[in-house]
């Protein structure tokens, strides 16, 4: 899964947009300004190329409001442990 922008926390600061190594995120104007975390916000961020996301987490690192998350499904994590048995055994 690509990065997920939590709209209720995004203040449109664009740090994630500038940090993304793939240019997979962009800022878009909101139809109406919204109050988010005590700030009047006029724009938000969207993942414009979700299929290109590397799941590197760079976009999350400096987000001042923790507005970005990654959702990993059990199948994704189980696939890793099957592909790398030493991870499942705690070797690494």
C-alpha positions in Angstrom: 0.0 0.0 0.0 1.2 3.5 -0.7 1.4 6.3 1.8 -1.9 7.3 3.2 -2.5 11.0 4.0 -4.7 11.5 7.0 -6.8 14.5 5.9 -7.9 15.4 9.4 -4.2 16.0 10.3 -2.7 17.4 7.1 -2.0 21.1 7.2 -0.6 21.3 3.6 2.9 22.3 4.7 4.3 20.4 1.7 7.3 18.9 3.5 6.3 15.4 2.4 5.9 16.6 -1.2 9.5 18.0 -1.2 10.9 14.9 0.5 9.4 12.2 -1.7 12.2 10.8 -3.9 9.7 9.8 -6.6 7.6 12.9 -6.8 4.6 10.7 -6.0 2.8 13.3 -3.8 1.3 16.6 -4.7 -0.5 19.5 -3.0 -4.1 20.3 -4.0 -6.3 23.2 -3.1 -9.2 22.5 -0.8 -12.6 23.7 -2.2 -13.1 25.7 1.1 -10.6 26.5 3.8 -10.8 24.1 6.8 -9.8 24.4 10.4 -7.3 21.5 11.1 -5.4 21.3 14.4 -6.3 24.9 15.1 -5.0 26.2 11.7 -6.9 27.6 8.8 -5.8 25.2 6.0 -6.3 26.0 2.3 -4.6 23.0 0.7 -3.9 19.3 1.4 -1.6 16.6 0.1 -2.6 13.6 -2.0 -0.6 10.6 -3.3 -0.8 11.3 -7.1 1.0 8.1 -8.2 0.2 5.5 -5.5 1.5 2.6 -7.7 4.9 4.3 -7.7 5.3 4.6 -4.0 8.4 2.7 -2.6 7.0 2.6 1.0 10.3 4.2 2.0 8.7 6.4 4.7 10.7 9.5 3.8 7.4 11.5 3.5 6.6 10.6 7.1 9.9 11.5 8.7 9.5 15.2 9.1 5.7 15.5 9.0 4.9 17.9 11.9 1.4 16.6 12.4 1.9 12.8 11.8 -0.5 13.0 8.9 1.0 10.2 6.9 0.8 6.5 7.6 1.4 3.2 5.8 -1.0 0.3 6.0 0.5 -3.1 5.7 -1.7 -6.1 5.3 -0.9 -9.4 7.0 -0.4 -11.0 3.6 2.3 -8.5 2.9 4.1 -9.2 6.1 3.7 -13.0 5.9 5.1 -12.9 2.4 8.3 -11.4 3.8 8.7 -14.0 6.5 8.2 -16.7 3.8 10.7 -15.2 1.5 13.2 -14.6 4.2 12.9 -17.4 6.8 15.8 -15.9 8.9 13.6 -12.9 9.6 10.8 -15.1 10.9 13.4 -17.0 13.1 14.8 -13.7 14.5 18.2 -14.3 12.9 18.5 -10.8 11.4 
